[in-house]
Amino acid sequence: MEPFTRLSSRAAPLPQANVDTDIILPARFLLITEKRGLGQYAFYEWRKGGDFVLDQPRWQGALVLVAGDNFGCGSSREHAPWALHDLGIRCIVAPGFGEIFRANMLRNGMLPVTLIEADWRKVMGAAELGEPVTVDLLSGLIMLANGSNFEFALPEDEREALLNGWDEIDGIRARFGEAITAFETRQRVTAPWLWEHEKEPTDG
Amino acid sequence: MAQTLYEKLWQAHVVADEGQGMALLYIDRMLLHEVSSPQAFAGLRDRGLKPRRTKPYLAVADHAVPTRQRLQIKDERALAQVELLAANCEEVGFEYLALDDLRQGIVHVIGPELGFTLPGVTLVCGDSHSATHGAFGALAFGIGTSEIECVLATQVLRQKPLKTMRVTIDGVMPEGVSAKDVVLNLIGQLGASGAVGYALEYAGSAVRAMSMEARMTLCNMTIEAGARIGLVAPDATTIAYLAGRPRVPDPLPAKKWLALASDEHAAFDRELALEASQIAPMVSWGTSPDQVVPVSGTVPTGAGVQQLEYMGLSAGDKLAGLPIDRVFIGSCTNGRIEDLRAAAAVVGTNRVAPSVGAIVVPGSGQVRAQAESEGLDQVFIQAGFEWRLPGCSLCVAMNDDRLAPGERCASTSNRNFEGRQGIGARTHLMSPAMAAAAAIRGHIVDVRELLV
C-alpha cells in the first residue's frame, strides 16, 4: 500500500449529506472485475451534465474531497473508493462516514478525516473558494491558506498503517500466525461442529 | 460481569488483542458472491497464497443473475463475472452452488436455509446486508473486498469493538403491519447515520413473537441506519428453524446457543424503545431509507429540493393515492416464503391494475419451490404478476431487471437511493403486503383498506 504522509491540493466541495455508494459508483459498473480504471464511472449520473464539481477547471486534479455527513453510506462495494482513488482522491474530509466505506478507504491508502461541524464548515469554505488545503497526517492537522489549522484525530493503528503503507495481510501473517493456529486448536474442542470433516489448516 | 450478546460473541472470537481496542477476530464463515469477490481471489493469487481453510465458505451468484431464465446470461460481462466465481471456487475447493441448483439464491436467503448461518458464529460477506444473519445470534457484518482477501488468507479480521444499542420492541403489531414497517419506522427515528458505530440488538416481546423470516427482515435493514450489525438472541424459534437443516450439527448444541442471550443486567451504551401496536404501514418518500412516513402521511416540509425533484414530489404531497408504474416483491429483505405468503394473502383473487407491471422474485430456489407447493405462484400469475426465478433483481438492477427513467415503483427492497432501480427510477420502500396492495390499486394505498 502507498504510504500517506502529507499532501497539499485544492479540495473539491461536495456538501450533500448521505452521498451513498450507489451515487459514487452505480451498481451496473460492478460487473467490472478489475480494481483499476474505475474513475471514469465515478459519480456517473451526477457527471452527465458536465458541470460536476470534479470536472470544473477550478478543482481539476484535486486530491482532497470535502464531503457531507455520512459519506459513503450504503453498500459495501470497495469499487467506490477504488473509483475515487483512480480519480486521484487520496483524502476525504467529512463530519462522518459510512462505516464500511471508511474501512475500505483505509485499506487503499486513503485518509478519512472526520471533523466537528464547525471546523468542517471552515474547510468546506476554503474548498468552495478553490484555495489550497494541506493535510498533514504526521501532525494530525489540516491547514488552510489563511493560516488556520484544524486538528483531527485518527486511531493510532490506522495512522501508523497509513504513514507506513503497511499491508494488513502481510502484517497479520508475520505477527499472528501462531495465535491463529492456537485459537483454531481451542475452537476444535469448544465448538467441534464448526470443524467437522476438516483436516488441519494450512498456513498459506 | 453481565455481558450482552454482542460482547459474548466478540469475546469468543478474539484471537489476539492488539491494544488500543483493536483485536484480531476469528471468522468462522464467509459467504461469497460474484460481485465483491473477484478482486479478492486475484489479490490472493498475486500473493502466491491459497485460502487458509476451504470448508467455511459457500459461494453463489445472485446480483447479476437474470430472473426470466437463468441458464443463458446474455450480458457478456455478467456472464464472465458469474463464470469467474465458479472458476475461482473450483480452483481453491470452495462449495459453489451452480445456477441450475435448486438450493441456489440470494446469499442472505440461502445461508440460513442451508444451515450455513448458525448461532454463535462470526459470519461475513462482501455485502452490507450481511447483518441479516444476526437474526440467528451470529456476529455477522458486511465487509469490503480487501477484507474478503484478508479472511481468505488468514481467517481473521482486525476489528474494534462497537458500542451497543438495544432496541426493545414490545407489544403486538397491528394487522397489516410487519417487521418491514417496524424497521422502516426505526430507521426513520434513528436517521441514516444514527446508528453508526453501534451493534444493535433487537429485543422485546414483539421480537420474541416474530418468526425467523421477520427477524431477518429486521436485522437486514440495520445497515440503513448506519450500523453494520443487528442481532437477535437465539431462542426456541431459532432452534426450531434450524433443526434438521443441512450443515446444522445433530444433536444441535441448543444449551450453548441459548446461553448467548444478553445477561439480565447487561448494560448497553444506548437504549431505544418502540411500541409495536403504535406502528402503521410505512412508505419511503425520498432517496434515503430514513425518509419514511406512515402511509397516511405526507412528504414533509423541509424535504431537500434535490430529493423532491428526483422523486417528482412536492412537500405536502400525500403518499396514499400516488400512482405507481411498477411493483417489485423480492430481495434479501423481503424475498422469503413468509413475505410471499403475506403478499399473496392481499392479492387473493384481485387483479394487478392495468397500468402496473408487477414482478415477484423469490429469494431462492427453495423459496420458489415452497411457494409453488402452496399454490402462491398461481395466485400471483392469475392476478397478472410475473413469477420469476431467484436473484437480487430490481433491488440492485445489475441484471436486466430495471426501471425506465421516471418510473415509480412500490418496492419491498431495502434502498431507495438515486438510480438504485435504474437511472432516474423512483423507489418507494414498503412491506410485501403494502406492495401487493399498491399493485392491485395502481397507487400507494394503506393495505388495511384491502384487509377489511
Interface residues (C-beta under 8 A of the other chain):
Chain A: Q16 N18 D20 D22 I23 P26 A27 R28 L30 L31 I32 T33 E34 K35 E45 D69 N70 C73 G74 S75 S76 R77 E78 P81 G96 F97 G98 E99 I100 A103 N104 R107 N108 P155 E156 D157 E168 I169 I172 R173 F176 A179 I180 F183 E184 Q187 A191 W193 L194 E196 H197 E198 P201 T202 D203 G204
Chain B: V15 A16 E18 Q20 G21 M22 L24 Y26 D28 V35 S36 P38 Q39 A42 R47 G48 L49 K50 R52 R53 K55 P56 H63 A64 D75 R77 A78 A80 Q81 L84 L118 G120 V121 G126 D127 S128 G142 I143 G144 T145 S146 E147 E149 C150 A153 T154 Q155 V156 R158 K160 A192 S193 V196 G197 I223 G226 A227 R228 P249 P253 S288 Q306 V396 A397 M398 R415 F417 E418 G419 R420 I423
